[in-house]
Amino acid sequence: MNAKFENEKVLMGHFFQVMAETIGLKQENRKKIEWGVFPYGYQGEIACRILQQRFGIVPRYIIDNKWSKFNPDIISLETLTKVDNENMVIFIASDRKDIYDEIRNAIRSHVVKGTVVDLFPMVNEDNDRKVEALRLLANHFTSIGLQGSIAEAGVREGAFAQYMNKYFPSKKLYLFDTFEGFHNEQVKGNMIEEDKIFAVNMEYRGYHHELLGEMLPMPNPENIVIKKGFFPDTARDVEDTFCYVHLDMDIYQSTVDGLRFFWTKMVEQGVIMIDDYHNDHCPGVKKAVDEFCAANGVGVCFLPEYRGTAVLIKNR
Ligand SMILES: C[S@@+](CC[C@H](N)C(=O)[O-])C[C@H]1O[C@@H](n2cnc3c(N)ncnc32)[C@H](O)[C@@H]1O
């Protein structure tokens, strides 16, 4: 089974459940209903496919301002405003938790009548499996007194780092990032062919540093060491050892560098989690992890969450 399929299966599980529920509720006047999906990114595509294949519903409205310029079957939010139909149901197919409120507000303010349904359950502390895995791991490491600092490489605004800082309240937390997105010339210059999908998607999804928000508040800021700039250059002076590292840098070379740098510094039983292993928008990550594991005889397992985070455990 390839990674794309695996990843889709998890998304499909989510989508299927919410769709089945929504369609079930609307069963009585199903014939009248006109369905829509917004926006039309990777998940929007999957959502349309499930609607058609599993429920026999051809969405009447596919809404996406970017793609409406290129594809006449896709309409813009502005066009949607002209639809006056109280039986319209629009699914929001996005998991961008950083801009989800904007996405939701955009669609809600353009749907005159009708219903908007959050297709992707919002990822939060209670339903994010990776955060839950982190919490359990932190409890375990605390109970066995495992030494070592913690680090995240690829921090963005600190959405995951917040939880690292919360669940490891007394560990020193190193945060490595350009903190200006992928516009750093060295990061850009390092992209390989596999990262091109990501680069295109990055533009599409608006990974522009202008859109970067402020760092989120950290519960234990006194333990945080910010390493701003190009990784691994910013790690040269770091002599510490680590019990937990989260790599979330989306592209091949950054992930290779992260694995090389941290692996030798991990304490025994220490864990590295690598985000996006099963995210086919970031194939460079999988390539980096596979090569590293093969070259170093390291086993890998995965978290059952939608991006299929890879987990490596250090054993001497
Ligand atoms: C997906 S974001 C991180 C998301 C974050 N973990 C969260 O919880 O929201 C990826 C980040 O990796 C950073 N990045 C990628 N390669 C890098 C490198 N070589 N040096 C510094 N930062 C890098 C980018 O600047 C970007 O902010």
The ligand as an SDF file (V2000), in Angstrom:
LIG
                    3D

 27 29  0  0  0  0  0  0  0  0999 V2000
    5.4050   22.9850    8.7400 C   0  0  0  0  0  0  0  0  0  0  0  0
    6.2770   24.3150    9.3960 S   0  0  0  0  0  0  0  0  0  0  0  0
    6.4290   23.8350   11.0840 C   0  0  0  0  0  0  0  0  0  0  0  0
    5.0880   23.7070   11.7540 C   0  0  0  0  0  0  0  0  0  0  0  0
    5.1580   23.6440   13.2620 C   0  0  0  0  0  0  0  0  0  0  0  0
    5.8440   22.4700   13.7690 N   0  0  0  0  0  0  0  0  0  0  0  0
    3.7800   23.7450   13.8960 C   0  0  0  0  0  0  0  0  0  0  0  0
    3.5390   23.0770   14.9070 O   0  0  0  0  0  0  0  0  0  0  0  0
    2.9440   24.5140   13.4050 O   0  0  0  0  0  0  0  0  0  0  0  0
    7.8770   24.0530    8.7330 C   0  0  0  0  0  0  0  0  0  0  0  0
    8.9170   25.0480    9.2040 C   0  0  0  0  0  0  0  0  0  0  0  0
   10.2080   24.5160    8.8900 O   0  0  0  0  0  0  0  0  0  0  0  0
   11.0860   25.6060    8.7320 C   0  0  0  0  0  0  0  0  0  0  0  0
   12.3010   25.1040    8.0760 N   0  0  0  0  0  0  0  0  0  0  0  0
   12.3970   24.1730    7.0990 C   0  0  0  0  0  0  0  0  0  0  0  0
   13.6800   23.9390    6.8040 N   0  0  0  0  0  0  0  0  0  0  0  0
   14.4230   24.7440    7.6240 C   0  0  0  0  0  0  0  0  0  0  0  0
   15.8270   24.9490    7.8180 C   0  0  0  0  0  0  0  0  0  0  0  0
   16.7440   24.2760    7.1070 N   0  0  0  0  0  0  0  0  0  0  0  0
   16.2130   25.8530    8.7360 N   0  0  0  0  0  0  0  0  0  0  0  0
   15.3020   26.5340    9.4760 C   0  0  0  0  0  0  0  0  0  0  0  0
   13.9630   26.3770    9.3590 N   0  0  0  0  0  0  0  0  0  0  0  0
   13.5350   25.4800    8.4390 C   0  0  0  0  0  0  0  0  0  0  0  0
   10.2500   26.6240    7.9530 C   0  0  0  0  0  0  0  0  0  0  0  0
   10.7140   27.9280    8.1710 O   0  0  0  0  0  0  0  0  0  0  0  0
    8.8390   26.4090    8.5300 C   0  0  0  0  0  0  0  0  0  0  0  0
    8.5160   27.3780    9.4930 O   0  0  0  0  0  0  0  0  0  0  0  0
  1  2  1  0
  2  3  1  0
  2 10  1  0
  3  4  1  0
  4  5  1  0
  5  6  1  0
  5  7  1  0
  7  8  2  0
  7  9  1  0
 10 11  1  0
 11 12  1  0
 11 26  1  0
 12 13  1  0
 13 14  1  0
 13 24  1  0
 14 15  1  0
 14 23  1  0
 15 16  2  0
 16 17  1  0
 17 18  1  0
 17 23  2  0
 18 19  1  0
 18 20  2  0
 20 21  1  0
 21 22  2  0
 22 23  1  0
 24 25  1  0
 24 26  1  0
 26 27  1  0
M  CHG  2   2   1   9  -1
M  END
$$$$
